[in-house]
Amino acid sequence: MSFLDKLFNKGPKPIIAKSRTGNLDILRANKAGPASPGAVKKPDVFYVTASVELGNTTTKCVVMATNLNTSESYLLNKTVKMTRDIRPPKANEEVFGKTVWGIELSKEAVAEMIKDTVLEALRKANVDKEEDLDFVVRSTGVTAGFATAEEAGKLVIALADGCLDAGIPPRKMSPAMSTSQLPDRLQKYSLLDNVMFDGAVVSVIPPQGKEAVANEMEGELVTAGIKLGAKWTEVDYRNPCVSLDFGSTLAGRIVNDNQPYANTVGNFLGLAGVISDSLARGSGEVDKEGGAALDLYTDKLVKKGDKKKAQANAEEVHKIIDIRKVPLDVDRFGTVPLNPKAAADAGTTLIGCDVGTNGDKLPDLMDLGGKIYERDGLPTLLSTMDYVSAKIVSRCLDIAFEENVITEGSALGITGRAGVTGRKPELILDYAQDKFDKVVFVEDGLALGSAIMARCMNSMGTQKNPIGGCQGQRCILGKRMKMQGSKFAK
């Protein structure tokens, strides 16, 4: 940073990868190919995916189109509904879990919400589910109300039921076994005849053995999504890397630089956006049962906040927040079911964020939010939330460095509503710039992760512009083929 930047308190500007929007018909109409004289340009081929996610605060269907020649992805539509609006389970329906805010879930109620959300998104995107849509990936950030990590699978089944009810063919929710099972337009872009899908997503394998934490898939998807989103920037966000997703709950991974596949050596879990939601509810400006910080947030209001007071308030808030390496004698931390022994056996360090014990001090945060609101006003309360999120990042990463699980040269990626809104990127970067050479903030990391997972399942990588592999290195296809014993390997 230059002397003048320091004098005027101007730090480096955060690199934020924002979703690029597009219209499928227009994208397909644009011709691509060699520009040599007389050459006939052919249209690019797009891989169209839908990401269906049920979160603690929002339920989304995000429709993406990825150019298979360039790996550039375009947002066709994002339909967002509030999870609090899901209908209550009927008397004859089994309640198999609940959100972090206590919204009860039944398979039938979830399926109805997902069906409506998917159909609305496809209609707005003008995407035909038979002719245009190639793949659907389901995921969930709702892990708080399950008794065990295994029970989270019931919700994934409910998501699948909702997609089926929306008329999504089953073949578009499971990977192909060979290129012949793919549509003709996609076959030449798949390497399924060379390498099989072996569970690695963007060159990272999940922890081996028994499932260690209920939000494992969420961490996998956001890590992959940040890798894809970073392609819109100059940041080479490949292995080794660290990802943090600030949805209602915290997710993310620490990934090393092993080849051809990196290992997951760390996992983040616990509470994130619900901390800001609790502060917001205390203000009385949103509903105390279903309100969220998103209901209040505007950049204009945040800029009016008193930064010094907000920073001091954040320190007070953090006295209630417990961030540490998860001990071995618990089966839930920050409301997330887990198996610390299985994580230890797999060589994965669990780092959690809690408020009291499994969120039992969230009411204290509401009280504190009310006091800040009354004393300092709404703009400073919102600014306080920015400092609170930034300090969660710094505390989580400090523990990871203390545990020596972050590989030298790692890139840092942040996504999620409580990590990329307001001044959070600026504040997080202020902490991270001396510890990471590469830092990127990505919108909709979970949805982007679903889009790239759909490609991984059908071996649709781009060798000239790889998303997987290690920073600064070439595509790992040859190493994968050799490892799998492919007949095409040299």
ChimeraX attribute file (.defattr): number of C-alpha atoms within 10 A of each C-alpha:
attribute: neighborCount
match mode: 1-to-1
recipient: residues
	/A:1	9
	/A:2	8
	/A:3	9
	/A:4	9
	/A:5	11
	/A:6	10
	/A:7	8
	/A:8	8
	/A:9	10
	/A:10	12
	/A:11	15
	/A:12	12
	/A:13	10
	/A:14	19
	/A:15	18
	/A:16	20
	/A:17	22
	/A:18	15
	/A:19	18
	/A:20	13
	/A:21	14
	/A:22	16
	/A:23	17
	/A:24	19
	/A:25	10
	/A:26	8
	/A:27	16
	/A:28	15
	/A:29	12
	/A:30	11
	/A:31	11
	/A:32	14
	/A:33	12
	/A:34	10
	/A:35	9
	/A:36	8
	/A:37	6
	/A:38	7
	/A:39	9
	/A:40	12
	/A:41	13
	/A:42	13
	/A:43	13
	/A:44	17
	/A:45	18
	/A:46	23
	/A:47	22
	/A:48	25
	/A:49	27
	/A:50	30
	/A:51	23
	/A:52	28
	/A:53	26
	/A:54	25
	/A:55	22
	/A:56	25
	/A:57	26
	/A:58	18
	/A:59	24
	/A:60	23
	/A:61	28
	/A:62	28
	/A:63	27
	/A:64	30
	/A:65	27
	/A:66	20
	/A:67	18
	/A:68	19
	/A:69	17
	/A:70	15
	/A:71	23
	/A:72	16
	/A:73	25
	/A:74	21
	/A:75	21
	/A:76	24
	/A:77	23
	/A:78	23
	/A:79	19
	/A:80	16
	/A:81	19
	/A:82	15
	/A:83	19
	/A:84	20
	/A:85	13
	/A:86	19
	/A:87	16
	/A:88	16
	/A:89	17
	/A:90	11
	/A:91	7
	/A:92	7
	/A:93	13
	/A:94	13
	/A:95	16
	/A:96	16
	/A:97	22
	/A:98	17
	/A:99	21
	/A:100	25
	/A:101	16
	/A:102	14
	/A:103	20
	/A:104	20
	/A:105	22
	/A:106	22
	/A:107	21
	/A:108	20
	/A:109	20
	/A:110	26
	/A:111	23
	/A:112	19
	/A:113	21
	/A:114	30
	/A:115	23
	/A:116	16
	/A:117	25
	/A:118	26
	/A:119	20
	/A:120	18
	/A:121	21
	/A:122	22
	/A:123	13
	/A:124	13
	/A:125	20
	/A:126	15
	/A:127	20
	/A:128	11
	/A:129	20
	/A:130	11
	/A:131	8
	/A:132	16
	/A:133	20
	/A:134	24
	/A:135	26
	/A:136	28
	/A:137	23
	/A:138	21
	/A:139	22
	/A:140	21
	/A:141	27
	/A:142	24
	/A:143	29
	/A:144	29
	/A:145	21
	/A:146	23
	/A:147	17
	/A:148	18
	/A:149	21
	/A:150	15
	/A:151	16
	/A:152	22
	/A:153	15
	/A:154	15
	/A:155	24
	/A:156	18
	/A:157	15
	/A:158	21
	/A:159	27
	/A:160	24
	/A:161	20
	/A:162	25
	/A:163	27
	/A:164	16
	/A:165	17
	/A:166	19
	/A:167	14
	/A:168	22
	/A:169	17
	/A:170	12
	/A:171	13
	/A:172	18
	/A:173	18
	/A:174	14
	/A:175	17
	/A:176	17
	/A:177	14
	/A:178	17
	/A:179	19
	/A:180	13
	/A:181	12
	/A:182	18
	/A:183	11
	/A:184	10
	/A:185	10
	/A:186	18
	/A:187	17
	/A:188	12
	/A:189	19
	/A:190	22
	/A:191	19
	/A:192	20
	/A:193	15
	/A:194	19
	/A:195	23
	/A:196	19
	/A:197	16
	/A:198	11
	/A:199	13
	/A:200	18
	/A:201	24
	/A:202	27
	/A:203	24
	/A:204	25
	/A:205	17
	/A:206	22
	/A:207	22
	/A:208	15
	/A:209	10
	/A:210	13
	/A:211	18
	/A:212	25
	/A:213	27
	/A:214	26
	/A:215	28
	/A:216	21
	/A:217	17
	/A:218	26
	/A:219	28
	/A:220	26
	/A:221	27
	/A:222	29
	/A:223	33
	/A:224	29
	/A:225	27
	/A:226	31
	/A:227	29
	/A:228	27
	/A:229	29
	/A:230	24
	/A:231	19
	/A:232	17
	/A:233	16
	/A:234	11
	/A:235	20
	/A:236	18
	/A:237	31
	/A:238	28
	/A:239	30
	/A:240	24
	/A:241	29
	/A:242	29
	/A:243	30
	/A:244	28
	/A:245	32
	/A:246	25
	/A:247	23
	/A:248	27
	/A:249	30
	/A:250	29
	/A:251	31
	/A:252	27
	/A:253	30
	/A:254	30
	/A:255	29
	/A:256	24
	/A:257	22
	/A:258	15
	/A:259	15
	/A:260	22
	/A:261	23
	/A:262	24
	/A:263	25
	/A:264	27
	/A:265	21
	/A:266	23
	/A:267	28
	/A:268	29
	/A:269	32
	/A:270	28
	/A:271	30
	/A:272	27
	/A:273	24
	/A:274	25
	/A:275	25
	/A:276	26
	/A:277	27
	/A:278	25
	/A:279	29
	/A:280	31
	/A:281	24
	/A:282	25
	/A:283	22
	/A:284	14
	/A:285	16
	/A:286	17
	/A:287	13
	/A:288	15
	/A:289	12
	/A:290	16
	/A:291	20
	/A:292	25
	/A:293	22
	/A:294	16
	/A:295	12
	/A:296	16
	/A:297	17
	/A:298	14
	/A:299	13
	/A:300	10
	/A:301	16
	/A:302	21
	/A:303	15
	/A:304	14
	/A:305	19
	/A:306	17
	/A:307	17
	/A:308	12
	/A:309	15
	/A:310	23
	/A:311	19
	/A:312	12
	/A:313	22
	/A:314	21
	/A:315	15
	/A:316	13
	/A:317	21
	/A:318	16
	/A:319	10
	/A:320	15
	/A:321	22
	/A:322	21
	/A:323	21
	/A:324	16
	/A:325	17
	/A:326	20
	/A:327	13
	/A:328	14
	/A:329	9
	/A:330	12
	/A:331	19
	/A:332	23
	/A:333	27
	/A:334	25
	/A:335	25
	/A:336	28
	/A:337	26
	/A:338	27
	/A:339	20
	/A:340	23
	/A:341	17
	/A:342	18
	/A:343	23
	/A:344	15
	/A:345	14
	/A:346	19
	/A:347	15
	/A:348	24
	/A:349	23
	/A:350	26
	/A:351	26
	/A:352	25
	/A:353	30
	/A:354	26
	/A:355	27
	/A:356	16
	/A:357	15
	/A:358	19
	/A:359	22
	/A:360	12
	/A:361	15
	/A:362	21
	/A:363	15
	/A:364	18
	/A:365	23
	/A:366	22
	/A:367	16
	/A:368	20
	/A:369	28
	/A:370	23
	/A:371	16
	/A:372	22
	/A:373	21
	/A:374	13
	/A:375	11
	/A:376	16
	/A:377	16
	/A:378	23
	/A:379	22
	/A:380	25
	/A:381	29
	/A:382	31
	/A:383	28
	/A:384	29
	/A:385	29
	/A:386	28
	/A:387	23
	/A:388	26
	/A:389	25
	/A:390	24
	/A:391	20
	/A:392	22
	/A:393	22
	/A:394	17
	/A:395	16
	/A:396	18
	/A:397	22
	/A:398	13
	/A:399	16
	/A:400	22
	/A:401	13
	/A:402	10
	/A:403	13
	/A:404	11
	/A:405	18
	/A:406	20
	/A:407	17
	/A:408	13
	/A:409	16
	/A:410	23
	/A:411	25
	/A:412	25
	/A:413	28
	/A:414	27
	/A:415	30
	/A:416	24
	/A:417	19
	/A:418	29
	/A:419	26
	/A:420	23
	/A:421	18
	/A:422	21
	/A:423	20
	/A:424	23
	/A:425	24
	/A:426	19
	/A:427	20
	/A:428	24
	/A:429	24
	/A:430	16
	/A:431	15
	/A:432	18
	/A:433	15
	/A:434	8
	/A:435	16
	/A:436	16
	/A:437	12
	/A:438	19
	/A:439	25
	/A:440	25
	/A:441	29
	/A:442	28
	/A:443	21
	/A:444	23
	/A:445	30
	/A:446	30
	/A:447	30
	/A:448	31
	/A:449	28
	/A:450	29
	/A:451	29
	/A:452	25
	/A:453	25
	/A:454	26
	/A:455	26
	/A:456	24
	/A:457	21
	/A:458	25
	/A:459	24
	/A:460	21
	/A:461	22
	/A:462	20
	/A:463	15
	/A:464	11
	/A:465	14
	/A:466	21
	/A:467	26
	/A:468	29
	/A:469	24
	/A:470	24
	/A:471	18
	/A:472	10
	/A:473	11
	/A:474	15
	/A:475	19
	/A:476	17
	/A:477	21
	/A:478	17
	/A:479	15
	/A:480	19
	/A:481	18
	/A:482	15
	/A:483	12
	/A:484	14
	/A:485	13
	/A:486	15
	/A:487	11
	/A:488	11
	/A:489	15
	/A:490	9
